[in-house]
Amino acid sequence: MSTEANGTAPAAGTNGHASEEQVQIIIVGAGFAGLACAIESKLKGHHVIVLEKFPELKVLGDIISFGANAGRIFMRWGLHDKFWPVCTHLRQFHLHTWKGDLIDNTVLKPRADGIYHYNGHRGELHKILIEHAIEMGIDLRFGQQVTEYWETDDAAGVVVNGERLTADVVVGADGVRSKAREKVLGYFDKPRPSGYAIYRAWFTAAGSGIEEDPLANYLVKDGDAFYGWIGKDVHFLCSSSKDGKEVSWVITHKDEADIEESWQFPGKMEDVLKIVEDWDPRCAAILSKAPSCVDWKLVYRDPLPTWLSRKARIALIGDAAHPFLPTSAQGASQAIEDAVTIAVNLKLAGKKDAQLALRAFETMRYKRVRDVQVTGEVNRDKWHNADEEAVKKDPDSVKIFNEEWIMEHDAERWAFEHYPEVAERIKQDGYKLPELEDGDKAKERVVQAREEYLARAM
Ligand SMILES: Cc1cc2nc3c(=O)[nH]c(=O)nc-3n(C[C@H](O)[C@H](O)[C@H](O)COP(=O)(O)OP(=O)(O)OC[C@H]3O[C@@H](n4cnc5c(N)ncnc54)[C@H](O)[C@@H]3O)c2cc1C
């Protein structure tokens, strides 16, 4: 990787330098997307530098979910034994109406193929991934805020702390408030309020009063548990982890405030409790045990017309390209799929066809990501608009499925199998920007896939 101001070719060889043949990648952001891209790229033989603006690792956030589609990648990297002990071991999901009537007890069985879902504290899982990347010898640089992106026909790079870095490609994995997105789009993509916000908390059970309260202690007294309540425009989910020692909850509710999204914005407990004033008293009993909470405003971004810069040497992945609603439980997993796809495509394309690799990445991922995004809306609407009488008759109507078209996907295998054909198509027919379809069409596809799944499951 060159750090020359004139972007000259890098020195070949070892000792952290790229060889002539290696694809050189600069990855901006060490969230799950950036780290996954770095790990898979290193495994595929590329030369990687990761630039992260945080000066050091901080254990931030609360509950995060990875489906089997990401789980199989983590397992392939040998991370299961590190991930699993800190994850929530869910056996059943108890779903209720806001009044407290039980809708369903869904048994959450391990998958027959032995692939795991991982639900746990975002900061703890992130720390494991950071440590793994460092152990692999990945060049991970903290305190590096990228301020500029650039590209030419032959190279791309960034300016960071006044230094100009050069590579073959740059991956913008810089999250929802991406600077790379501005470079790709050529304009600032202003988010819109979604009309919803989420209060979220994660706390230690001991000392919180939850173990002593009969309206709440079922969540922690017999290992890990998972409960939910749904009402008009609100849903409340809570679970315990580490054998009932830690508790987390999220409550999604209407909120029209036009405020910036932030994972650190503090919420007021009296506002949280107001939402469940007339709900099943078990809800307030659990919510009130949190010493504090975060008020996370959910914002919408329209699907981007493209994730690639003009010369196709800069690509957006993860939240920078496509933020998800939490009700899809797929934002982080789709970031992992993106990351793996880029690494495989670049391996198959090689340095000289790096632009083709990124074009194929966008072509291969765009429609799938849109469909998965839409599941977040479908799931939320299903819960927030549930008709109580209809739900009693048909509890399946509010069940949320681990849909097989999402979970069965093996991004690595898929990229190996499909890159050659997609690349050939692009070479023959020319590169086409992904087709933007209206949200309703994507919704129709998702609903139809779900109906087909249900029909097969009967
Ligand atoms: C602090 C924090 C807490 C979160 N907590 C949760 C949670 O509790 N539950 C949940 O489901 N999701 C949470 N998320 C979001 C979740 O991590 C993502 O939705 C998902 O994992 C996709 O990750 P990503 O890597 O695309 O984005 P992110 O996880 O947002 O990572 C982007 C990274 O890029 C870095 N970055 C941004 N701009 C620059 C720049 N100019 N130069 C260098 N680095 C830059 C950021 O510091 C960040 O580390 C959180 C994200 C953050 C940043």
The ligand as an SDF file (V2000), in Angstrom:
LIG
                    3D

 53 58  0  0  0  0  0  0  0  0999 V2000
  -21.4060    3.0630   18.5180 C   0  0  0  0  0  0  0  0  0  0  0  0
  -22.3300    2.1360   17.8000 C   0  0  0  0  0  0  0  0  0  0  0  0
  -23.2350    1.3620   18.5460 C   0  0  0  0  0  0  0  0  0  0  0  0
  -24.1260    0.5110   17.8920 C   0  0  0  0  0  0  0  0  0  0  0  0
  -24.9890   -0.2500   18.6400 N   0  0  0  0  0  0  0  0  0  0  0  0
  -25.8160   -1.1140   18.0330 C   0  0  0  0  0  0  0  0  0  0  0  0
  -26.6750   -1.9400   18.7940 C   0  0  0  0  0  0  0  0  0  0  0  0
  -26.7090   -1.8890   19.9960 O   0  0  0  0  0  0  0  0  0  0  0  0
  -27.5010   -2.8120   18.1320 N   0  0  0  0  0  0  0  0  0  0  0  0
  -27.4920   -2.8950   16.7710 C   0  0  0  0  0  0  0  0  0  0  0  0
  -28.2470   -3.7130   16.2110 O   0  0  0  0  0  0  0  0  0  0  0  0
  -26.6770   -2.1320   16.0130 N   0  0  0  0  0  0  0  0  0  0  0  0
  -25.8430   -1.2400   16.6110 C   0  0  0  0  0  0  0  0  0  0  0  0
  -25.0090   -0.4520   15.8490 N   0  0  0  0  0  0  0  0  0  0  0  0
  -25.1010   -0.5310   14.3890 C   0  0  0  0  0  0  0  0  0  0  0  0
  -24.5330   -1.7910   13.8680 C   0  0  0  0  0  0  0  0  0  0  0  0
  -23.2120   -1.9710   14.3330 O   0  0  0  0  0  0  0  0  0  0  0  0
  -24.6110   -1.7440   12.3600 C   0  0  0  0  0  0  0  0  0  0  0  0
  -25.9530   -1.5570   11.9760 O   0  0  0  0  0  0  0  0  0  0  0  0
  -24.1690   -3.0220   11.6670 C   0  0  0  0  0  0  0  0  0  0  0  0
  -23.3160   -3.7980   12.4330 O   0  0  0  0  0  0  0  0  0  0  0  0
  -23.4690   -2.6800   10.3450 C   0  0  0  0  0  0  0  0  0  0  0  0
  -22.1940   -2.1820   10.6830 O   0  0  0  0  0  0  0  0  0  0  0  0
  -21.3200   -1.1920    9.8280 P   0  0  0  0  0  0  0  0  0  0  0  0
  -19.9310   -1.6700   10.0340 O   0  0  0  0  0  0  0  0  0  0  0  0
  -21.8430   -1.0200    8.4770 O   0  0  0  0  0  0  0  0  0  0  0  0
  -21.5250    0.2220   10.5620 O   0  0  0  0  0  0  0  0  0  0  0  0
  -21.0330    0.7140   11.9990 P   0  0  0  0  0  0  0  0  0  0  0  0
  -21.1610   -0.3390   13.0060 O   0  0  0  0  0  0  0  0  0  0  0  0
  -21.7570    1.9920   12.2410 O   0  0  0  0  0  0  0  0  0  0  0  0
  -19.4690    1.0180   11.8040 O   0  0  0  0  0  0  0  0  0  0  0  0
  -18.9670    2.1180   11.0680 C   0  0  0  0  0  0  0  0  0  0  0  0
  -17.5890    2.4600   11.5900 C   0  0  0  0  0  0  0  0  0  0  0  0
  -16.9980    3.4530   10.7560 O   0  0  0  0  0  0  0  0  0  0  0  0
  -16.3270    4.3960   11.5570 C   0  0  0  0  0  0  0  0  0  0  0  0
  -16.2270    5.6480   10.8000 N   0  0  0  0  0  0  0  0  0  0  0  0
  -17.2280    6.4670   10.4040 C   0  0  0  0  0  0  0  0  0  0  0  0
  -16.7670    7.5070    9.7070 N   0  0  0  0  0  0  0  0  0  0  0  0
  -15.4200    7.3510    9.6320 C   0  0  0  0  0  0  0  0  0  0  0  0
  -14.3750    8.1140    9.0280 C   0  0  0  0  0  0  0  0  0  0  0  0
  -14.6340    9.2470    8.3550 N   0  0  0  0  0  0  0  0  0  0  0  0
  -13.1090    7.6790    9.1320 N   0  0  0  0  0  0  0  0  0  0  0  0
  -12.8170    6.5210    9.8040 C   0  0  0  0  0  0  0  0  0  0  0  0
  -13.7860    5.7690   10.4150 N   0  0  0  0  0  0  0  0  0  0  0  0
  -15.0660    6.1730   10.3240 C   0  0  0  0  0  0  0  0  0  0  0  0
  -17.2230    4.4940   12.7870 C   0  0  0  0  0  0  0  0  0  0  0  0
  -16.5330    5.0270   13.9000 O   0  0  0  0  0  0  0  0  0  0  0  0
  -17.6320    3.0400   12.9910 C   0  0  0  0  0  0  0  0  0  0  0  0
  -16.7260    2.3430   13.8260 O   0  0  0  0  0  0  0  0  0  0  0  0
  -24.1160    0.4250   16.4680 C   0  0  0  0  0  0  0  0  0  0  0  0
  -23.2080    1.2010   15.7130 C   0  0  0  0  0  0  0  0  0  0  0  0
  -22.3090    2.0360   16.3750 C   0  0  0  0  0  0  0  0  0  0  0  0
  -21.3200    2.8400   15.5460 C   0  0  0  0  0  0  0  0  0  0  0  0
  1  2  1  0
  2  3  1  0
  2 52  2  0
  3  4  2  0
  4  5  1  0
  4 50  1  0
  5  6  2  0
  6  7  1  0
  6 13  1  0
  7  8  2  0
  7  9  1  0
  9 10  1  0
 10 11  2  0
 10 12  1  0
 12 13  2  0
 13 14  1  0
 14 15  1  0
 14 50  1  0
 15 16  1  0
 16 17  1  0
 16 18  1  0
 18 19  1  0
 18 20  1  0
 20 21  1  0
 20 22  1  0
 22 23  1  0
 23 24  1  0
 24 25  2  0
 24 26  1  0
 24 27  1  0
 27 28  1  0
 28 29  2  0
 28 30  1  0
 28 31  1  0
 31 32  1  0
 32 33  1  0
 33 34  1  0
 33 48  1  0
 34 35  1  0
 35 36  1  0
 35 46  1  0
 36 37  1  0
 36 45  1  0
 37 38  2  0
 38 39  1  0
 39 40  1  0
 39 45  2  0
 40 41  1  0
 40 42  2  0
 42 43  1  0
 43 44  2  0
 44 45  1  0
 46 47  1  0
 46 48  1  0
 48 49  1  0
 50 51  2  0
 51 52  1  0
 52 53  1  0
M  END
$$$$
